[in-house]
Each structure stands twice: as C-alpha cells, then as structure tokens.
C-alpha cells in the first residue's frame, strides 16, 4: 500500500505542477495588462512603466514563472496587485464560507439521493419508481441559478422565513446565524446534485438486484435486507464512490455561481472580482487551490474505491491498478 500511495502522491503533485504551469501561461496570453488595475484613465507612459515595474510584469516571462513557482513551493501564493494583501490569507478567509457550503450541500445531496435512488430501482415496477427517475432527470435539466432564485422568491420574499443572501460579518461566531444564511444555498446545490446522484445510485442498484450473487444469497436463505447488506452494498458502492468524488469536486467549483446568486463572500466573489481587475495573483491562487482540491478529492475517491473493493485492494501493494 505504501508504494501505491507514494506513486499516487507523485502523480497528484505532477498533475498540480502541470496545471499550475498551464494556468500561468494561459493567463499571460489573455489580452490586457495587469498593470492597468493600478492605473487611472489617462495615465502617462511613465506611470504605466512604474506600475508594470511594481507588479513585475516588465520582467521576462520565464523569470516571472520561476519566481511564482518558487513561491508556490513555499506555499506562498503571492500578493494581490489591488489590495496588496497576501493572496493565501484572503483565500483562507473566503474558505470559511465556501468549504462549509460545499460539504453541507454534498452531505444533504447524499442523504437524499441514496434512499431515493435505491427506491427508484427497487420499486421500478411500481408507478412511483419511474416517477422518481423522471423527477431526477428534470432536476438535472434545471439550471442551478434558476433554482436558487426560485427558492429566494418563495422562502425569502413570500414566506420571509430565511434570508435572501449574505453572510454574518462575524463569520462563524454565531453558528446558528451562519447556518441560517447558508440554508438556501445549501438546498439549492443539494437539489441539483441529488438529481444527478439519484441516476447513478439507481443504475448501481439495478445492477446489484439483477446479479447472480444476490439471487444465490437469497436462495441460500438470506433475507433481502441481509443479502443487500452483506453482498449488494459493497458492490453497488464501488461505482458510486467515483461519482461522489466527481460530484464533490463539481460542487466545489460550481459554488461560484451559487455564491453570486446569494451574495456570499466566498471564493466565487473573490474570483469574479480578481478577473474584473486583472489581478493575476488572486486568479492564479484561487484556481491553483481549486485544482488541488479537485485532485485531492479524486485521490481520496480512488483510495476509497480500493479499500472497498477487494479486487482493487489486492493491487495496493504496488501491482498494476
């Protein structure tokens, strides 16, 4: 297992390095000079040159890349051109909103999708089985921002039971107030995510229900619940785990839209502002952190699959994956 973890960790770091390099190059290919974020309209050539020197955009591209990569190796994401604050500290301050939003939405989606997906498969011959599948298909087609605006209209404007947006200035000093602010965003993301997860849970459950090993277990005297618990659950969870990893990563990245709808001070608003101001350190920092989060989630999902499936666990000693 140690060899597998070492190899997988090396692949994780290599992927992060490649993504960071591509990100650096692609940002420099975009039109516009980041020095413009420090200048007012009608700036002179001397002021433009001074601004470019201040942020270092007048240096050779390779030198800029080496400097940024060295800082990244020291976990230093640079300093914002506009606010002059360390990007790492700003991202950490925003993560107290984005991370709870992502995890709470993910947990709620799983709690909804697993029983509903199982019921849609187990009762596929009843009228509500196809109905649940149809509702999940409809949920996938509906844009997340539209669901968010609909929930705001109903629960914030009409019923006035939940806030329409925003987040407490004291962050999590009052957990109840913070959770209340995140209620509608969490439900919005969870509805969209659970609609997608239901399909995969239903498909995995149908494969298990039609398997020979489940029929054999039932023929040997096991109850349906016992056979599903001992044999079906593990086999059904293997394909679902990889989908859960993808959905969790998608939720983290998709929080940009939801945070904009609900005016949450998370990474989404920071990224949008950084793009508008051509603040390269902010853009690079957020995208590198997001990329690392996605790669880390994929690593965790891969490891969880191997721990659950004995066929994959046999290769943890370093054999072919």
N, C-alpha and C positions, 0 to 999 in steps of 0.2 A: 504493500500500500504506500510505503514511503516513496518508492520510485515513481509510482503513478502521480502522487501529489507533487513531487518535485518537477516532473515533466509537465504536468498541467499548470503549475505555477509559472514555469518558464514560458509556456505558451500564452498565459494571461499577460505577463509583463511584455512579451514581444508584441502582442496584439495592441496593447496600450501604447507602446512606443510608435508603432506604425500608424495608429490612429492619430496620435498627437502630431506626428510629422506631417501627415496629410492635412490635418486641420490648420497647422501653421502655414503651409504653402497655399492652401486654398483661400485663406483669409487675405493673404498678400496679393492674390490675383484679382480680388474684388476691386471695382473702381472706387476712387475716393482716397484721400489721405487722412489717416487718423489724427494728424496734427490739427485738422480743421475743427476738431471738437474743442480745442483750446483757444480758438480764434474767433473774433467777431467779424461781421461783414465789413469788407473794405480794408482788411489787414494788408500791410505792406510786405514786400518781399523779405525785408529784414526780420519782421515779426514771424513770418512763416518759417524762415530758416531757423530762428531761435526756438520756435515751438517744435520743429522736427528734431532739433538737437536735444531738446529737453526730454522727449519721449524715446529718442534713439532711432527714429525711423530713417535718419540720414546715414546710418551705418550700413555696411554691406549686409545683404540678406543672410549669408552664411554666418556672419558674426552675430546677428540678431538671433538666429536659430540656436546657435551654440549657447548663447547667454540664457535664453529661455529654457533650453533643455537642461542646462546645469541647475537653474533654479528649481525646475520640476523635480530633478533628482533629490534636491534638498527639501522637497515638499513646499517650495516657495512658488506660488502662482503669480507672483508679480504684484505691481501696484497699479491701481486704476488711474488712467490718464485724467479723468474728470474729477473724481472725489479725492484722489491722492491717498486713498486708504488701501491697506493690503487686501488683495482680492480674496485670499483664503479666509480672512476674518469675516468679510462680507458674505461669502458663501456659507460659512458656518452659521452666521446669524439667520440666513434665509432657510437653512435646512431644518430649523426647528419648526417650520411650517410645512415644508414640502415632504419631509420624511414621515411625520405622523399622518399627513393626508394620504400618502401612498399606502402605508401599512394598514391603516384603518379601512381604507377602501378595499384593499386586497382581502383582508380578513372577512369583511362583510360579504364580498362577492363570493368567496369560497363557501361561507356558511349558507348562502342562498343556492349556489349552483350545484353543489354536491347532492343534497337531497332532491332537488327538483330534477336534475339530470338523471339520477337513479330512478325516480318515479316515472319520468317520461319513457325510460327504457323498459322498466319492469311492467308498466301498465300500458305498453304500446298498443295492446288490443282493446283498450278502453277508450272512450271518447276524449277523456282529458289528457291521455298520452300524446296524441298528435296535436292537441291544443297547446300544450306546454312547449312542444317543439316549434310550433308556428309562432308563438309569442316570442320565443328566444330569437328566431330568425328576424322578426320585426324589430327587436331591440338592437340587433347588430346594424340594421339599416338606418336607425335614427341617429343623427349627429349628437355628440355629447354636449355641445354648447346649447343645442335646442332643448335638451332635457334639463339642463341647468336653468335656462331662462323660464321654462315651464314650472319647475319647482319653486323658483323665486316668485313667480306670479301667484301661485297657489298658496304657499306657506308663508311668504313674507308680505305680499301685498294684500291678499284677500283675508287669509286667516290670521295673519300677524302673530304667529307663534314662534317663528325663527327669524334671525337676522338675514337680510338680503346679501350681505357680504361684509368684508373687513375682518380684522383680527385684532385682539386686545393689544394695546401698546406694551403691556407688561408681559407679553407672550404667555408662558405657562404658569405665571404666578398664581392665577386663579384657574385651575384645571377645568372647572365646570363652565366658566365663561369661554375658555378656549375651545372646549369640545362643542359647545353650542354654536360657535362660529363655524366650526368645521362640519357640522351635521349635514347641511345641504350639499356642500361639495363632495363629501364622502358618499352620500346616497347617489349623487349624480354619476360619479365614476363607477361605483359598485353596480349600478343598474346596467351600464354599458358592458362592463367586464363580465358580469354574471351571465348576460345573454350569450356571450361568446363561449364561456366555460361550460354552460349547460350542454351545448352541442357535443363537446369533446367528452364530457362525463357520460352523456347518453351513448355515444358511439363506443366508448370503452366498456360500458356496462353491457351493451348488446353483444359485444364480442365474448364477454365472460359468460353471459346467460346461454349462449349457443355453443359453449365449449364442451369437449368430451370429458374433461376432468371434473367439471361441475356435475354433469349427468352421472358420472361414475360415483362421485361422492354421495349424491342423492340416492343412488341405487344401493349403496352400502349402508344406508340407514341414517345418514346425516340429514338434519333439517335444512330447510332453505337458508335460514339465517346462519346456521353453523357452517354450512358449505361455503356461503359467501364470505364469512368472516375468516375461515381458515385457508381458503383457496382463491376465492374470487377477488378479495380486496387487494391483495398484493399484486396480482396480475393486472388488475384494472388501473392501479395507481401508477404503474411504470410509464405508460404513455402520457398520463395526465400530468405527471410531475414536470416533464419537459414543457408542456403547455403552460403550466403555472409559472414556470420561470420566465417564459416569453411574455405572459400577461403582466407579471410583476414589473418587468423591465419596461413594457409598453406603458403601464400606468405611471411609472416614474417620469418617463419622457412626456407623456400626454398631460401631465399636470400643468404644463404651460398654458394650455387652453382654458382649463377649469379655473386656474388661479386668476386668469384675466377676467373671466366671467364674474367671479365672486370677489374681485379686488383683493386677493390675498397677497401679502408681502413675502412670496416665496421665490424660488429660483426663476419661475416664469417671468414675473415682472422685471426682475433684475436682468434677465437675458434680453427681453424686448427693449429695455432702456439702453443696454450696452450696444445692441445692434443699431439703434437710432443714433447713438452718439459716436459710433465707430470706435468704441472703447475696446480695443483688441485684447488687453489682458483680462477683462471681465468676460468677454465672449469665449476666449480660449479656456479660461479657468472653469467656467460652467460646463462647457462641452467636454473637457477632459474629465471632470468629476462625474458627469453623466455617463460618459463612455466607460469609465472604470466601474461605476455602479452596475451597468448593464453586463459587462464582462464578469464581474464578481457574482452576479445573480446566476448567470449561465454556468459558472464554475460550481456554485452551490447546488444547482439543479442536476448537473451531471453527476456530482458526487452522491446526491441523494438517490438518484436512479440506480447507481451501482451498489449502494448499500441495501436497497430494497429488493433488487432482482439478483438472485443467486447466480444466474448465468453471467451477468456483468461483474458481480463481486469476485468471481473466480479470476478475473483479469487484473485485479487491483495490485497483484504482486509485480506487475510490470509487463504482462503479456500484451498481445495485440488487443486494442479496445474494441 
